[in-house]
C-alpha cells in the first residue's frame, strides 16, 4: 500500500516538476519578451507594475496581465458556436502543455533503491508523442476560427492550419534524421546517445545532435518557430494588421491563446535542447563525475551529477528561449505565400534530403 | 537579389548579429549602471517621463501666462490685438474702465479656451505690452469637459515662467470642472 502511494507521489512529483517548469517559463517569457525586446531596441521596457512601490525590473507585469485578463469582459459573439468557442483556447493550451511530458530533464535518479527516470512520462516513442501533441494544437486554432462566426477569424484559422501543417511535416521529416542517428524514438535514449564522444580526433566534442545533424537542426528550428505561430511566421495572428483567428476573443480566453504561444515556444526550446543540444548532458560529465579527454577527472556524487544535469537542461532551455525571442524581435513577417514556398519547396525537400544523406552515411560508415 | 540574399539564412544570421550586439552592449551598460553604480553608462535612451523630463527648448510654446506690472496689476491694456490676430479665436477679452483717467482700459475678463488654441504664438507676437507669454513649460493640461479647458485671467496671472531647462515652476492649474469646491 505504502509502495503504491510512494509510486504515486513520485509520478506526481515528476509531472508537477514539468508542469511548473513549463508554466513558469511560459509566464516568465511574457516578461522576457518585453524586457529583451526593450534591451535590443535601446529602451527600458515595462517597469511600472509595482507592489508597495517595489518594481523588481517589471517582474510583476505578468501578474498584472493575469489580473487584467481575468477581470475583463468575457465576450461571446451572438452567432458564435458557444461550445466550440469556449473549448478552442483550452484545446490550444492543453496540447501545448502536455507536449513537454516526454522531454527528459535529467538522467535516472536513484534514491532509496528506486530508479526514477527524470521525465514526466516514460514513453518508448516519445518523439512521436511530442509531435502528435504539437499537431493537435492545430485543432484549437481551427476551432477558434470556425466557432467565432467571423469571416476574418475563419480566414485566419485557415492560414494557421495551413502554416501548422506545413511546419509539422518539416518537423517530422527533420526529426527522422535524428532518430536514425541515435537509433531510437525514445527521447531519453536519444539524449543518452548524445553523451558519447565523436570519433577520431574529434573525441573532445560530445556527439550532440547539432554536430551530427546540423542540417536537421536548422530545418527543425525553422519549422519549430513556424509551428509556434510567432514572428516571423505570425500571419495567422497578425495582431494589429491582418486580423487573426482570435479576433473575437477577449479576456482570459485571449490570454490562453497568448499563453499557448509562449508555452509552444518553451516546448520547441525543450525539443531543440533534447534532440540537438544534448538534453541534460553536461560535456564530459559521466554518471560518476567529470572525465576530461586530457586525462583529468573529478569524481562527483550521484546527487550532484543529477542536479548538474537538471540545471544544464534548464539552462539550455532558457538559452534556446532567449534565442527564439531574438529571432522573433529581429525578423520581419513572412507573407503567406512566402512561408508556404519556404515550407514546401525549402524545408520539406531539404529534410527528405537529410534523411537520405543520414541513411547513406549510416550504411557506409556504421559507427 | 543575389544568391546569398535569396538563400536568406546568411542574411538572417547577419540580422541576428546586429540585434544580439545591441542586446549585449545594452545589457552591459545596464549592468554597469545598476550593479556597479556607473553614472555615465546609459543602456537606453528612455526618459522615465513623469519623474524624468526631457529638457525643453526655450523657444517651446507652452501654456500661456499673463505678465504682471511691478505693482501687481496685469500688464494687459485690453487692446484686443491678440484677440483679433488669434486664428483659432480662442481669446475672449472684456475691457473695463480704470479709475485713473490717464489709463485708457484694463481687462475685466481675459479667457483663453485651450480646447481651441492651436499654439501658434501669434498672440505673443501681436501684444504691444509684452503682457502675454507662452513660456510656462506646462504642457499637461487636460479636463473632463470643454468648460474646464477655458482658463481665466486669475489662473493665467498666477503662472510663473519655466526654469532655464524648461522645467515648469508653477504647478499645473486645476481646470475649472475639477475645482475642489464642486
Interface residues (C-beta under 8 A of the other chain):
Chain A: X36 X38 X39 X40 X41 X42 X43 X44 X218 X326 X327 X329 X330 X331
Chain B: X9 X12 X15 X16 X18 X19 X20 X22 X23 X26 X27 X30 X43 X44 X45 X46 X48
